[in-house]
Amino acid sequence: MTSRTDIANRILVEVGASGTLTDLDQPSNENARILRAVWDSVLDEVLRAHPWTFANHRRKVAASANPPEFDWARAFPFPTDPYCLRVLRVNGRIDDYEISGRWILSDDPSPIRLKYTRRVTDPAEWDALFASAFISKVAACTAHRFTAKANDREKHEDNYARRIAEARTAAAQEGGARAPEHDELFLKARRS
């Protein structure tokens, strides 16, 4: 079972740092402190970067009692348990709604059926490609703290981009997590 400390040690290897951690939450360890400083924000960023199937969640969401002032009939709050990071579909569609802050604005009746990317903090639940992408992104954000090499950030950003591309390829081959815009473009072309 993969832990946060296992992931942290893989990051340290990727950036070429010396030593390993026995616990990411060690308050006195400088390497752990550097990684913890960016961990949560990078986690959310990488989860939002791709419709990771392990992070998909579905929920019915009731409309707020306070509708928007114009344009849409209803406002639906983003779920907080589990925390919604990215809306993938509303009532099976990728259009005919608007995101405004942490609200989904729509004319659809309440409740809506929402498919979204949830925050997944336990590395034991992560897909292997996600873990690799996360490691590369954290390495890109922290490499300058571990090495003095000027091009390290760029190298790790390139690794991250490659890993996201690999995830998209794998998702397309598995038949899951297709890019939502392709579905809608196909349907619109077919209806024409």
URLINCOR-V775299 format. One record per residue. SS is DSSP state (H for helix, E for strand, C for the rest). NEAR is the number of other C-alpha atoms within 8 Angstrom. Layout:
# URLINCOR-V775299
SS&NEAR + SS&NEAR
This chain:
# URLINCOR-V775299
C&3 + C&7 + C&9 + H&9 + H&10 + H&8 + H&12 + H&13 + H&10 + H&9 + H&12 + H&13 + H&9 + H&10 + H&11 + C&8 + C&9 + C&6 + C&5 + C&6 + C&10 + C&5 + C&7 + C&11 + C&7 + C&8 + C&6 + C&5 + C&7 + H&6 + H&7 + H&14 + H&13 + H&10 + H&11 + H&10 + H&7 + H&10 + H&9 + H&8 + H&7 + H&11 + H&10 + H&10 + H&8 + H&12 + H&13 + H&10 + C&7 + C&8 + C&13 + C&10 + H&7 + H&7 + H&11 + E&11 + E&8 + E&8 + E&7 + E&8 + E&12 + C&9 + E&11 + C&9 + C&4 + C&6 + C&9 + C&10 + C&5 + C&5 + C&5 + C&11 + C&11 + E&14 + E&14 + E&12 + E&11 + C&9 + C&8 + E&6 + C&5 + C&7 + E&9 + E&13 + E&11 + E&8 + E&10 + E&11 + E&11 + E&13 + C&7 + C&8 + E&8 + C&11 + C&7 + C&6 + C&10 + E&8 + E&8 + E&7 + C&4 + C&7 + E&10 + E&12 + E&14 + E&12 + C&8 + C&7 + C&6 + C&7 + C&8 + E&12 + E&11 + E&14 + E&13 + E&13 + E&16 + E&12 + C&11 + C&8 + C&5 + C&8 + H&11 + H&7 + H&7 + C&10 + C&7 + H&6 + H&10 + H&13 + H&11 + H&10 + H&14 + H&12 + H&13 + H&14 + H&13 + H&13 + H&14 + H&13 + H&9 + H&11 + H&11 + H&11 + H&7 + H&9 + C&10 + C&6 + C&6 + C&6 + C&6 + H&12 + H&13 + H&8 + H&9 + H&12 + H&11 + H&8 + H&10 + H&13 + H&9 + H&8 + H&12 + H&13 + H&8 + H&9 + H&10 + H&10 + H&8 + H&8 + H&11 + H&10 + H&7 + H&6 + C&7 + C&8 + C&10 + C&11 + C&7 + H&9 + H&7 + H&8 + H&9 + H&10 + H&8 + H&8 + H&8 + H&8 + H&7 + H&6 + H&5 + C&4
